[in-house]
Amino acid sequence: MFKPKAIYFEKEIENYELGKELLEKYKDVPKIEIESHNNIEEMRKKQNSEFAEMKKNLIIGVRKTHNFVENHKTSDYLVPYTSSGCTAACMYCYLVCNYNKCAYLRLFVNREKMLDKIINTAQKAEKELTFEIGSNSDLILENTITNNLVWTIENFKDTSKGKLTFPTKFDMVDPILPLDHKGKITVRMSVNPEEIINRVEFGTSRLDGRIEAINKLKEAGYNIGILIAPVILVDNWKELYLQLIKTLNEKLSEKVKKDAFFEIIFMTYSYVHTKINEEAFPNAINLYNKELMTGRGRGKYWYKNDIRKEAEIFIREQMNKYFPNNKIEYIV
């Protein structure tokens, strides 16, 4: 269970039920009042080497931005929701593009306003819409602190239109298993080879725990997606990802294998990632490989087209062999 080293909070959170609950829950934790969760001067002055230590803090505020972003993958809109950032420290996480602003966990207490906008947008739409509510955070993890995911499902289930989806790398799914979600929720579990999880996805659940969580969620009636993400082309990547696919085939329940869909995403990286990780995790693997990667915009890298194509062909072949009846929504 995460217990913050310190809490940075906006005074306005005291006007919200959840804000009061969190302040009471962590009444023994040192607190620092801030003007804005978006601009914490003390954080901006931290060194890269202090990245992991900063993750031990919790920031609580009121979300001001509520703009929906169109999406054309497994949802219609990416929605700003109840949290941003995470307590884990995956070395490739895109939120570390500006680590002193958004990499640590920020909680937003005005959840009623955010969910109301989702419901109202769904009601007005001509077609059934799906809303991605976890693109900037991990709601399974957040739920262990706020109970927001339980609250969301319970307050969304009786709406006449709309569906919700979110990804996770965590296995703490038991609180949402008993809920009457009415088939409106799709949980998408992100998986990687155990070696990658151990060396790169610090602070997340183990592979077996994630697979067990998938099986439990399916048994509870949730729609299931599985992200093989991000695919990281380390030296023995073929061996690792083949074993991952075999493990999924062996350990996923028949109910899951009947209709789960897959998403496959290759890693993108950046100069900022490299500099932070060198200082924050000096003994960790270096994910930047100049032989395999090429520039993709200012300061960003991805795998060269021919190398990525080879990997895509290999993964598709193995997926067709072990999961011939499951749809791959996309490979990017």
C-alpha positions in Angstrom: 0.0 0.0 0.0 1.4 3.4 -1.0 2.0 5.8 1.8 3.3 9.2 0.6 6.4 10.8 2.1 4.7 14.2 1.8 1.5 15.7 0.3 1.4 18.8 -1.8 -2.1 20.1 -2.0 -4.2 23.0 -3.4 -6.3 24.7 -0.7 -9.4 24.3 -3.0 -9.5 20.6 -2.4 -11.0 21.2 1.0 -14.2 22.2 -0.8 -14.6 18.7 -2.2 -15.7 15.5 -0.5 -12.8 13.5 -1.8 -10.4 16.2 -0.9 -11.5 16.1 2.7 -11.3 12.3 2.7 -7.8 12.3 1.5 -6.6 14.9 3.9 -8.1 12.9 6.8 -6.7 9.6 5.4 -3.2 11.1 5.4 -3.6 13.3 8.4 -0.2 12.1 9.8 1.7 12.8 6.6 3.6 16.1 6.2 1.7 18.6 4.0 2.7 21.5 1.9 0.1 23.9 0.5 0.7 24.9 -3.2 -0.9 27.3 -5.6 -1.0 25.0 -8.5 -0.5 21.2 -9.0 0.9 22.2 -12.5 3.8 24.4 -11.1 5.5 23.2 -8.0 8.7 25.2 -7.7 10.3 22.8 -5.2 9.9 20.0 -7.7 11.3 21.9 -10.6 14.5 22.5 -8.8 15.1 18.8 -8.1 18.0 16.9 -9.8 17.4 14.0 -12.2 19.0 11.7 -9.6 16.1 12.5 -7.2 13.5 11.2 -9.7 12.6 8.0 -7.8 12.5 9.9 -4.5 10.0 12.4 -5.9 7.7 9.5 -6.8 7.2 9.1 -3.1 5.2 12.3 -2.9 1.5 12.8 -3.6 0.0 15.8 -5.2 -3.7 16.6 -4.8 -5.5 19.3 -6.7 -8.5 20.3 -8.8 -8.4 19.5 -12.5 -8.9 22.6 -14.6 -8.6 21.1 -18.1 -11.4 18.9 -19.3 -10.8 18.8 -23.1 -11.6 15.5 -24.8 -9.1 14.3 -27.5 -10.4 12.2 -30.4 -8.9 8.7 -30.5 -9.2 6.1 -33.2 -7.9 3.0 -31.6 -9.9 1.3 -28.8 -11.9 4.4 -27.8 -13.5 7.5 -29.3 -12.0 10.0 -26.9 -9.1 10.2 -24.5 -10.5 11.9 -21.4 -8.7 13.8 -18.6 -9.8 12.0 -15.5 -9.1 11.6 -11.8 -5.3 11.2 -11.8 -2.2 11.8 -13.8 1.2 10.2 -13.3 2.0 7.1 -11.3 3.9 5.8 -8.3 5.7 3.3 -10.5 8.8 4.2 -12.5 8.7 2.6 -15.9 11.8 3.8 -17.7 10.0 4.5 -21.0 7.0 6.3 -19.6 6.0 9.2 -21.8 5.0 11.3 -18.8 8.7 11.7 -17.9 9.0 14.1 -20.8 8.7 16.7 -18.1 9.4 14.8 -15.0 9.2 17.6 -12.5 5.6 18.4 -13.7 3.8 15.2 -14.4 5.7 12.0 -13.6 4.7 11.8 -10.0 1.1 10.9 -9.0 -1.4 13.8 -9.1 -4.9 13.2 -7.8 -7.9 15.4 -8.8 -10.8 15.7 -6.4 -13.5 17.2 -8.7 -14.5 13.7 -10.0 -18.2 14.6 -10.2 -17.6 17.3 -12.8 -15.4 15.0 -14.9 -17.8 12.0 -14.9 -20.8 14.3 -15.6 -19.1 15.6 -18.7 -18.5 12.0 -19.9 -22.1 11.0 -19.3 -23.5 14.2 -20.9 -21.3 13.7 -24.0 -22.4 10.1 -24.3 -26.1 11.0 -24.0 -25.9 13.6 -26.7 -24.0 11.5 -29.2 -25.7 9.8 -32.2 -23.6 6.7 -31.8 -22.3 4.6 -28.8 -19.1 6.2 -27.6 -16.2 4.7 -25.7 -14.2 6.9 -23.4 -10.6 6.2 -22.4 -10.3 7.4 -18.8 -6.8 6.0 -18.0 -4.4 7.4 -20.6 -2.5 9.6 -18.2 -2.4 7.3 -15.2 -3.2 3.8 -13.9 -6.7 3.7 -12.3 -6.2 0.3 -10.7 -3.3 1.7 -8.8 -5.1 5.0 -8.1 -8.1 3.1 -6.8 -6.0 1.7 -3.9 -5.7 5.3 -2.7 -9.0 7.0 -3.6 -11.5 4.2 -4.4 -12.2 6.4 -7.5 -12.5 3.4 -9.9 -15.2 1.8 -7.7 -17.0 5.1 -7.4 -16.8 5.6 -11.2 -18.2 2.2 -12.1 -21.0 2.5 -9.6 -22.0 6.0 -10.8 -21.7 5.1 -14.5 -23.4 1.7 -14.7 -27.0 3.0 -14.9 -26.4 5.5 -17.8 -28.3 4.7 -20.9 -25.3 5.3 -23.3 -21.5 5.1 -23.3 -18.7 2.8 -22.3 -15.5 3.2 -20.4 -12.0 1.7 -20.9 -8.6 2.0 -19.3 -5.2 0.2 -19.3 -3.3 -1.0 -16.2 -0.1 -2.7 -15.2 -1.4 -3.6 -11.8 -3.1 -6.7 -10.3 -5.1 -5.1 -7.4 -8.4 -5.7 -9.1 -10.3 -7.3 -6.3 -12.3 -4.1 -5.3 -14.0 -4.0 -8.7 -14.8 -7.7 -9.1 -18.1 -7.6 -7.2 -19.4 -4.5 -9.0 -22.5 -4.6 -11.3 -20.7 -2.9 -14.2 -23.4 -4.1 -16.7 -20.8 -4.8 -19.4 -19.9 -1.2 -19.9 -16.2 -1.5 -18.9 -13.2 -2.8 -20.8 -10.1 -3.4 -18.8 -6.9 -3.6 -20.9 -4.0 -5.2 -19.1 -0.5 -4.3 -20.3 2.0 -7.2 -20.3 5.7 -7.7 -21.1 8.2 -10.5 -20.6 9.1 -11.0 -17.0 12.7 -10.0 -17.7 11.5 -6.6 -19.1 9.2 -6.1 -16.2 12.0 -6.7 -13.7 14.5 -4.6 -15.5 12.4 -1.7 -16.8 8.9 -1.5 -15.3 9.9 -0.7 -11.7 7.2 -0.8 -9.1 4.6 -2.6 -11.2 2.9 -6.0 -10.8 4.6 -9.2 -11.9 3.5 -11.0 -15.0 1.8 -13.9 -13.2 -0.2 -11.4 -11.1 -1.3 -9.5 -14.2 -2.4 -12.7 -15.9 -4.3 -13.8 -12.8 -6.0 -10.4 -12.7 -7.1 -10.8 -16.3 -8.7 -14.1 -15.6 -10.5 -12.8 -12.5 -11.8 -9.7 -14.4 -13.1 -11.9 -17.2 -14.8 -14.2 -14.7 -16.5 -11.0 -13.3 -17.8 -10.2 -16.7 -15.5 -7.4 -17.7 -14.5 -7.0 -21.4 -10.8 -7.7 -21.7 -8.0 -6.2 -23.9 -4.4 -7.2 -23.7 -1.6 -4.8 -24.6 1.8 -6.2 -25.4 3.4 -2.9 -24.7 5.8 -1.5 -25.2 7.7 -4.0 -27.3 11.4 -3.4 -26.4 14.0 -4.9 -28.7 16.7 -6.0 -26.2 19.3 -8.4 -27.4 17.2 -11.6 -26.8 13.8 -10.0 -27.7 12.6 -12.8 -30.0 13.1 -15.4 -27.2 11.5 -13.2 -24.6 8.4 -12.2 -26.6 7.9 -15.8 -27.9 8.0 -17.0 -24.3 5.5 -14.2 -23.3 3.1 -15.3 -26.0 3.4 -18.9 -25.0 2.9 -18.0 -21.3 -0.3 -16.1 -22.1 -1.6 -19.0 -24.1 -0.9 -21.4 -21.3 -2.2 -19.3 -18.4 -5.1 -17.3 -19.7 -8.4 -18.9 -19.1 -10.5 -20.2 -22.0 -13.0 -17.5 -21.3 -10.4 -14.8 -21.9 -9.0 -16.5 -25.0 -12.4 -16.8 -26.5 -12.8 -13.0 -27.2 -10.0 -10.9 -25.7 -8.4 -8.5 -28.2 -4.8 -7.4 -28.4 -3.0 -4.1 -28.9 0.8 -4.2 -29.8 2.8 -1.0 -29.3 6.6 -0.6 -30.0 8.6 1.5 -27.6 9.4 5.1 -28.4 12.1 6.8 -26.4 13.6 10.3 -26.0 16.8 12.2 -25.1 15.0 13.3 -21.9 14.4 9.7 -20.9 18.0 8.9 -21.4 19.3 11.8 -19.3 16.9 11.2 -16.4 17.4 7.4 -16.4 21.2 7.7 -16.5 21.1 9.7 -13.2 18.0 8.2 -11.5 18.8 4.6 -12.3 22.5 4.4 -13.0 22.7 0.6 -12.8 19.7 0.0 -15.0 19.6 -1.1 -18.7 20.1 1.5 -21.3 17.0 1.5 -23.5 18.5 3.7 -26.2 20.3 1.7 -28.9 21.7 3.9 -31.7 22.1 0.8 -33.9 18.4 0.1 -33.8 16.8 3.5 -33.3 16.4 6.6 -35.4 15.1 10.1 -34.8 11.4 10.7 -34.7 10.9 14.4 -34.2 12.9 16.7 -31.8 14.7 14.6 -29.2 12.6 11.5 -29.8 13.6 8.1 -31.1 11.9 4.9 -32.4 13.0 1.7 -34.0 14.2 1.9 -37.6 11.5 0.9 -40.1 13.2 -2.3 -41.3 14.0 -3.4 -37.8 10.5 -2.7 -36.6 9.0 -4.4 -39.6 11.0 -7.6 -38.8 9.8 -7.5 -35.3 6.2 -6.9 -36.3 6.3 -9.9 -38.8 7.7 -12.1 -36.0 5.1 -11.1 -33.5 2.2 -11.5 -35.9 3.4 -15.0 -36.8 3.5 -16.0 -33.2 0.2 -14.4 -32.4 -1.4 -16.2 -35.4 0.0 -19.5 -34.1 -1.0 -19.2 -30.5 -4.0 -16.8 -30.7 -5.4 -17.4 -34.2 -9.0 -16.4 -33.1 -8.1 -13.2 -31.3 -8.2 -9.8 -33.0 -5.1 -7.6 -33.1 -6.6 -4.1 -33.0 -3.4 -2.5 -34.2 0.4 -2.6 -34.2 2.1 0.7 -33.9 
